[in-house]
Amino acid sequence: MEAYHDLGKIGEGTYGTVYKCIHPTTKQVVAMKKIRLEDDDEGVPSTALREVSVLMELGQSDGPGHDNVVKLLDVIHNDSCLCLVFEFLDLDLKKFMDNASQAADLAMYKAAGHGGNGVGISLEATGSFRGKARARRGLPPDLVKKLMTQLLLGLSHLHSRRILHRDLKPQNLLIDKAGNLKIADFGLARAFGIPLRTYTHEIVTLWYRPPCVLLGGRRYTTAVDVWSVGTIFAEMLSGMPLVPGDSEIDQIFKIFRLLGTPTAEVWPGLATMPDFKPTFPRWRPQDLREVLPEMDHTSLHLLSGMLTYDPVRRISAKSSLLHPYFTKTGSAFSDSPLATGVNEGALGLGAVFGGSNSNAFLCASSAGATSGSGGRGEGRNAPIIETLMASPIN
């Protein structure tokens, strides 16, 4: 640990603290996760052991690894502390999106004639302007496609190596100044086998948790990660969390209000879910084109595949990469409201990263899931999301 110089704390969680550090000789900047070993009876937290073992299994510690998975550089320990040394990336996706939104607000504020170079303009002023101009704003569509490609490449690699991440969320996706994305925080990851194993259902931060987990399912596959990617996809384009529930029951009901309460036809395994109740309210699905006007038909079609209720029918990470959203020529978003919004230059990486030295590695809280803060009616047998999936892509 003495081999690195501490440049400051950048995150803190249940089991330890993350610091930005530099090696005095090589000048390599790293993110060091220091895990306290205060209780002899407890030993090393299982999340830390799991993270190290998974990254070693993936070759992220002693091999070339995958470009879209964070690299574990070293493991250092003594009697009181275990340190995991990771490559350093500048921001996590959550902070990246927040910064991009602020940069866009400033650009629109200036474009409206409210100031020269923006120096001295308060966040309150731009926030007030944003409230008048546009209530929400996502990332530029082309940038979302680039980030989604990298996320799915990394996830497809994990799944091909029989690894479930189980806690995908914007805070666990790291981005550098070149726009490279890496999946991080493997404290809840697990290897899976055939036949399917039974796992704990206490996984995945609430907003990104799939219905099968919310309903108490303990036998699941890579489909749990794909659902999380779908919610992240929608959030990147819209600028707002798709289903921000504040409890497990509120979360599942928000999903039902959005996609329609599922039936046995839509999800054959629904009745086997331990926490599913036939008395749950019956909601009709909302029109996703109205909920997510930032997304065109092609992107909604992909999202629908990722948010399919039945895990067996849900699109895989590998198949997602072959979807027309990624493969068809030309811009898939020429008719998107975002395509005619703020000039993309205003949302360039320089604006997003400008002045920030905080690492995205806020995954010291690897064991702690955070959560933030439609009308009723008889639901149709097939929610609109299934209809979207059945519609052709030109």
C-alpha positions as CSV (number, residue, x, y, z in Angstrom):
1,M,0.0,0.0,0.0
2,E,2.9,2.3,0.7
3,A,3.9,1.9,-3.0
4,Y,1.1,4.2,-4.0
5,H,0.6,7.9,-3.1
6,D,-3.0,8.8,-2.1
7,L,-4.5,11.6,-4.2
8,G,-7.8,11.7,-2.3
9,K,-10.9,9.8,-1.5
10,I,-13.4,9.3,-4.3
11,G,-16.0,7.0,-2.9
12,E,-17.1,5.2,0.2
13,G,-19.3,2.2,0.9
14,T,-20.2,-0.5,3.4
15,Y,-17.0,-2.4,3.4
16,G,-14.4,0.2,2.5
17,T,-13.3,3.3,0.8
18,V,-12.0,4.0,-2.8
19,Y,-9.1,6.3,-3.3
20,K,-7.5,7.8,-6.3
21,C,-3.8,6.9,-6.1
22,I,-0.6,7.2,-8.2
23,H,2.5,5.0,-8.3
24,P,5.5,7.2,-7.6
25,T,7.8,5.4,-10.1
26,T,5.5,4.5,-13.0
27,K,3.2,7.5,-12.5
28,Q,0.3,5.2,-13.2
29,V,-3.0,6.5,-11.7
30,V,-5.2,3.8,-10.2
31,A,-8.3,3.4,-8.1
32,M,-7.6,1.6,-4.9
33,K,-10.5,0.0,-3.0
34,K,-9.4,-0.4,0.7
35,I,-11.5,-2.9,2.5
36,R,-11.4,-2.9,6.3
37,L,-10.7,-6.2,8.1
38,E,-11.8,-5.2,11.6
39,D,-13.6,-8.3,12.8
40,D,-11.6,-11.5,12.9
41,D,-14.7,-13.6,13.0
42,E,-16.0,-12.0,9.8
43,G,-12.8,-12.2,7.8
44,V,-12.7,-10.9,4.3
45,P,-16.1,-9.8,3.0
46,S,-17.6,-12.2,0.6
47,T,-18.2,-9.4,-1.9
48,A,-14.4,-8.7,-2.1
49,L,-13.6,-12.4,-2.5
50,R,-16.2,-12.7,-5.2
51,E,-14.9,-9.7,-7.0
52,V,-11.3,-10.9,-7.1
53,S,-12.2,-14.5,-8.1
54,V,-14.5,-13.3,-10.9
55,L,-12.0,-10.9,-12.4
56,M,-9.3,-13.6,-12.2
57,E,-11.6,-16.0,-13.9
58,L,-12.2,-13.4,-16.6
59,G,-8.5,-12.9,-17.1
60,Q,-8.8,-9.2,-16.0
61,S,-6.0,-9.6,-13.4
62,D,-3.3,-11.7,-15.1
63,G,-4.2,-11.6,-18.8
64,P,-5.2,-9.2,-21.6
65,G,-8.8,-9.3,-20.4
66,H,-11.6,-7.6,-22.2
67,D,-11.6,-4.0,-23.2
68,N,-15.0,-3.4,-21.7
69,V,-14.4,-4.9,-18.3
70,V,-12.5,-3.1,-15.6
71,K,-9.0,-4.5,-15.1
72,L,-7.8,-5.6,-11.6
73,L,-4.1,-4.6,-11.4
74,D,-3.1,-5.8,-8.0
75,V,-4.3,-7.2,-4.7
76,I,-2.5,-6.0,-1.6
77,H,-3.2,-7.1,2.0
78,N,-2.0,-7.0,5.6
79,D,-3.7,-8.0,8.9
80,S,-6.1,-5.0,8.9
81,C,-6.8,-4.2,5.3
82,L,-7.3,-5.7,1.9
83,C,-6.7,-3.4,-1.1
84,L,-7.9,-4.0,-4.6
85,V,-6.1,-1.9,-7.2
86,F,-8.0,-1.2,-10.4
87,E,-7.3,0.8,-13.5
88,F,-8.6,4.3,-13.1
89,L,-11.4,5.7,-15.1
90,D,-12.7,9.3,-14.9
91,L,-16.4,9.0,-14.3
92,D,-19.2,6.5,-13.9
93,L,-22.2,6.6,-16.2
94,K,-24.4,8.3,-13.6
95,K,-22.1,11.2,-13.2
96,F,-21.4,11.3,-16.9
97,M,-25.2,11.7,-17.6
98,D,-25.5,14.3,-14.9
99,N,-22.6,16.3,-16.4
100,A,-23.9,16.0,-19.9
101,S,-27.3,17.3,-18.8
102,Q,-25.6,20.3,-17.1
103,A,-23.5,21.0,-20.2
104,A,-26.5,20.9,-22.4
105,D,-28.4,23.3,-20.1
106,L,-25.5,25.7,-20.2
107,A,-25.3,25.5,-24.0
108,M,-29.0,26.2,-24.3
109,Y,-28.8,29.0,-21.7
110,K,-26.0,30.7,-23.7
111,A,-27.8,30.1,-27.0
112,A,-30.8,31.9,-25.6
113,G,-28.6,35.0,-25.1
114,H,-28.0,34.7,-21.4
115,G,-24.3,35.1,-21.2
116,G,-21.0,34.9,-23.0
117,N,-18.6,32.2,-21.9
118,G,-20.9,31.0,-19.1
119,V,-18.4,32.0,-16.4
120,G,-20.3,32.8,-13.2
121,I,-23.6,31.3,-14.4
122,S,-25.1,29.4,-11.5
123,L,-26.6,25.9,-11.7
124,E,-29.8,27.4,-10.3
125,A,-30.0,29.8,-13.3
126,T,-29.4,27.0,-15.9
127,G,-31.7,24.7,-13.9
128,S,-34.5,27.3,-14.0
129,F,-33.9,27.7,-17.7
130,R,-34.0,24.0,-18.3
131,G,-37.3,23.8,-16.5
132,K,-38.7,26.3,-19.0
133,A,-37.0,24.8,-22.0
134,R,-37.2,21.0,-21.5
135,A,-38.0,18.9,-18.5
136,R,-35.6,16.1,-19.4
137,R,-32.7,15.4,-21.7
138,G,-30.7,12.3,-22.4
139,L,-27.3,11.7,-24.1
140,P,-26.9,12.3,-27.9
141,P,-28.2,9.3,-29.7
142,D,-24.9,8.4,-31.5
143,L,-23.1,8.5,-28.2
144,V,-25.7,6.2,-26.6
145,K,-25.2,3.7,-29.4
146,K,-21.5,3.8,-28.9
147,L,-21.9,3.2,-25.1
148,M,-24.5,0.5,-25.6
149,T,-22.3,-1.3,-28.1
150,Q,-19.5,-1.4,-25.5
151,L,-21.8,-2.4,-22.7
152,L,-23.2,-5.3,-24.6
153,L,-19.8,-6.4,-25.8
154,G,-18.6,-6.5,-22.2
155,L,-21.7,-8.2,-21.0
156,S,-21.7,-10.7,-23.8
157,H,-18.1,-11.6,-22.8
158,L,-19.2,-12.1,-19.2
159,H,-22.0,-14.3,-20.2
160,S,-19.9,-16.3,-22.6
161,R,-17.6,-17.0,-19.6
162,R,-20.6,-18.1,-17.6
163,I,-20.6,-15.0,-15.3
164,L,-23.7,-13.2,-14.1
165,H,-23.0,-9.6,-13.0
166,R,-26.2,-9.2,-11.1
167,D,-25.8,-5.5,-10.3
168,L,-25.7,-3.5,-13.5
169,K,-26.5,0.1,-13.0
170,P,-25.1,3.5,-14.2
171,Q,-22.9,3.8,-11.1
172,N,-21.1,0.5,-12.0
173,L,-20.3,1.5,-15.6
174,L,-17.1,3.4,-15.9
175,I,-16.2,5.9,-18.7
176,D,-12.9,7.5,-19.6
177,K,-12.2,10.7,-21.5
178,A,-12.0,8.8,-24.8
179,G,-15.5,7.6,-24.3
180,N,-14.5,4.0,-23.5
181,L,-16.9,2.1,-21.2
182,K,-16.0,-0.7,-18.8
183,I,-18.2,-2.8,-16.6
184,A,-17.1,-2.6,-12.9
185,D,-18.0,-3.8,-9.4
186,F,-18.3,-7.5,-9.4
187,G,-19.1,-7.9,-5.8
188,L,-22.4,-9.5,-6.5
189,A,-21.3,-11.4,-9.6
190,R,-21.5,-15.2,-9.8
191,A,-20.6,-18.0,-12.1
192,F,-23.6,-20.0,-13.3
193,G,-23.9,-23.6,-14.3
194,I,-26.3,-26.1,-15.9
195,P,-28.7,-27.1,-14.5
196,L,-29.8,-23.7,-13.2
197,R,-28.8,-23.0,-9.7
198,T,-30.8,-21.4,-6.9
199,Y,-29.5,-17.9,-6.0
200,T,-30.5,-15.2,-3.5
201,H,-33.0,-12.7,-4.8
202,E,-31.3,-9.8,-3.0
203,I,-29.5,-8.6,-6.1
204,V,-29.5,-5.6,-8.4
205,T,-30.2,-2.1,-7.3
206,L,-33.9,-1.6,-7.1
207,W,-34.5,0.6,-10.2
208,Y,-32.7,-1.9,-12.5
209,R,-34.0,-5.1,-10.9
210,P,-36.0,-7.5,-13.2
211,P,-39.5,-8.7,-12.4
212,C,-38.4,-12.3,-11.8
213,V,-36.1,-11.1,-9.0
214,L,-38.7,-8.7,-7.6
215,L,-41.2,-11.5,-7.4
216,G,-38.9,-13.7,-5.4
217,G,-37.4,-15.9,-8.2
218,R,-34.2,-17.6,-7.2
219,R,-33.5,-19.6,-10.4
220,Y,-32.4,-17.2,-13.0
221,T,-29.9,-16.8,-15.9
222,T,-28.1,-14.1,-17.9
223,A,-31.5,-12.6,-18.6
224,V,-31.4,-10.7,-15.3
225,D,-28.5,-8.6,-16.6
226,V,-30.2,-7.9,-20.0
227,W,-33.2,-6.4,-18.2
228,S,-30.9,-4.1,-16.3
229,V,-29.2,-3.0,-19.6
230,G,-32.6,-2.2,-21.0
231,T,-33.5,0.1,-18.2
232,I,-30.0,1.8,-18.5
233,F,-30.6,2.1,-22.3
234,A,-33.9,4.0,-21.8
235,E,-32.3,6.2,-19.1
236,M,-29.4,7.2,-21.3
237,L,-31.7,8.3,-24.1
238,S,-34.4,9.9,-22.0
239,G,-32.3,11.4,-19.2
240,M,-34.6,9.9,-16.6
241,P,-34.7,6.6,-14.7
242,L,-37.3,4.4,-16.4
243,V,-38.9,2.9,-13.3
244,P,-37.7,4.6,-10.1
245,G,-39.5,2.7,-7.4
246,D,-38.9,3.4,-3.7
247,S,-39.7,-0.1,-2.4
248,E,-39.9,-3.6,-3.9
249,I,-43.7,-3.5,-4.2
250,D,-43.6,0.0,-5.6
251,Q,-41.0,-1.1,-8.1
252,I,-42.9,-4.1,-9.4
253,F,-46.1,-2.0,-9.6
254,K,-44.3,0.7,-11.6
255,I,-43.2,-1.9,-14.0
256,F,-46.7,-3.3,-14.3
257,R,-48.1,0.3,-14.9
258,L,-45.6,0.8,-17.6
259,L,-45.7,-2.6,-19.4
260,G,-49.0,-3.9,-18.3
261,T,-49.6,-6.5,-15.7
262,P,-48.3,-9.8,-17.1
263,T,-50.4,-12.8,-17.7
264,A,-49.5,-16.5,-18.1
265,E,-49.7,-16.1,-21.9
266,V,-47.0,-13.4,-21.8
267,W,-44.9,-15.1,-19.1
268,P,-45.6,-18.8,-18.7
269,G,-43.6,-19.1,-15.5
270,L,-45.4,-16.2,-13.8
271,A,-47.5,-18.4,-11.5
272,T,-44.3,-20.1,-10.1
273,M,-42.9,-16.8,-8.9
274,P,-43.0,-17.0,-5.0
275,D,-44.2,-13.4,-4.5
276,F,-46.7,-13.1,-7.4
277,K,-50.3,-12.7,-6.3
278,P,-53.2,-13.2,-8.6
279,T,-54.9,-10.3,-6.8
280,F,-52.3,-7.8,-8.0
281,P,-53.9,-4.9,-9.8
282,R,-54.4,-5.3,-13.5
283,W,-52.9,-2.4,-15.4
284,R,-53.0,-1.7,-19.1
285,P,-49.7,-1.1,-20.8
286,Q,-48.7,2.4,-21.7
287,D,-47.7,3.4,-25.2
288,L,-43.9,3.4,-25.0
289,R,-43.7,5.8,-27.9
290,E,-45.4,8.4,-25.7
291,V,-43.4,7.4,-22.6
292,L,-40.1,7.6,-24.4
293,P,-40.5,10.1,-27.3
294,E,-36.7,10.2,-27.6
295,M,-36.6,6.7,-29.0
296,D,-37.6,5.7,-32.5
297,H,-39.2,2.5,-33.7
298,T,-35.9,0.6,-34.0
299,S,-34.6,1.5,-30.6
300,L,-38.0,0.8,-29.0
301,H,-37.9,-2.6,-30.7
302,L,-34.6,-3.4,-29.1
303,L,-35.7,-2.1,-25.7
304,S,-38.8,-4.2,-25.9
305,G,-36.7,-7.3,-26.4
306,M,-34.6,-6.4,-23.3
307,L,-37.7,-5.7,-21.2
308,T,-39.6,-8.8,-22.2
309,Y,-41.3,-10.3,-19.1
310,D,-40.5,-13.9,-19.8
311,P,-36.7,-14.4,-19.2
312,V,-36.7,-17.3,-21.7
313,R,-37.9,-15.0,-24.4
314,R,-35.8,-12.0,-23.5
315,I,-33.2,-11.1,-26.0
316,S,-29.6,-12.0,-25.1
317,A,-26.6,-9.6,-25.0
318,K,-25.1,-11.4,-28.0
319,S,-28.3,-11.2,-30.1
320,S,-28.8,-7.6,-29.1
321,L,-25.5,-6.7,-30.9
322,L,-27.1,-8.1,-34.1
323,H,-30.2,-6.0,-33.8
324,P,-30.9,-3.5,-36.6
325,Y,-30.4,-0.7,-34.0
326,F,-26.7,-1.4,-34.3
327,T,-26.5,-2.9,-37.8
328,K,-28.6,-0.8,-40.1
329,T,-26.9,2.0,-42.1
330,G,-27.5,5.6,-41.5
331,S,-28.8,7.3,-38.3
332,A,-31.5,5.3,-36.5
333,F,-32.5,8.5,-34.8
334,S,-33.1,11.0,-37.6
335,D,-36.7,11.5,-36.5
336,S,-35.8,11.7,-32.8
337,P,-36.4,14.9,-30.9
338,L,-32.9,14.7,-29.7
339,A,-31.5,14.7,-33.2
340,T,-32.7,18.3,-33.7
341,G,-31.9,19.5,-30.1
342,V,-28.7,20.9,-28.8
343,N,-25.7,20.7,-31.1
344,E,-23.9,17.5,-30.2
345,G,-20.7,19.5,-29.9
346,A,-22.1,21.1,-26.7
347,L,-22.3,17.6,-25.3
348,G,-18.8,16.6,-26.3
349,L,-16.7,14.6,-23.9
350,G,-14.7,17.7,-23.1
351,A,-17.7,19.4,-21.7
352,V,-18.8,16.3,-19.8
353,F,-15.4,15.7,-18.2
354,G,-14.3,19.3,-17.8
355,G,-13.0,20.1,-14.4
356,S,-13.8,16.8,-12.9
357,N,-11.2,14.5,-11.3
358,S,-13.6,12.2,-9.7
359,N,-13.4,8.5,-10.6
360,A,-16.4,6.6,-11.6
361,F,-15.3,4.0,-9.1
362,L,-18.0,4.7,-6.6
363,C,-18.4,1.0,-6.3
364,A,-17.0,0.8,-2.8
365,S,-20.6,0.3,-1.9
366,S,-20.6,-3.0,-3.6
367,A,-22.8,-4.6,-1.0
368,G,-25.3,-1.8,-0.7
369,A,-28.1,-1.3,-3.2
370,T,-29.3,2.2,-3.5
371,S,-32.8,3.4,-4.5
372,G,-34.2,6.8,-5.2
373,S,-37.0,8.4,-4.5
374,G,-51.1,5.0,-14.8
375,G,-54.5,4.2,-14.4
376,R,-55.9,0.9,-13.4
377,G,-58.0,-1.3,-15.7
378,E,-58.3,-4.8,-17.1
379,G,-55.0,-5.5,-18.8
380,R,-54.8,-7.0,-22.2
381,N,-53.4,-10.5,-22.6
382,A,-50.4,-9.2,-24.6
383,P,-48.8,-6.0,-23.4
384,I,-47.7,-3.5,-26.1
385,I,-44.1,-4.5,-25.5
386,E,-44.9,-7.9,-27.0
387,T,-46.6,-6.3,-29.9
388,L,-43.5,-4.2,-30.6
389,M,-41.3,-7.3,-30.5
390,A,-43.5,-8.9,-33.1
391,S,-43.4,-6.0,-35.5
392,P,-40.9,-6.0,-38.3
393,I,-37.9,-3.8,-38.6
394,N,-37.4,-2.2,-42.0
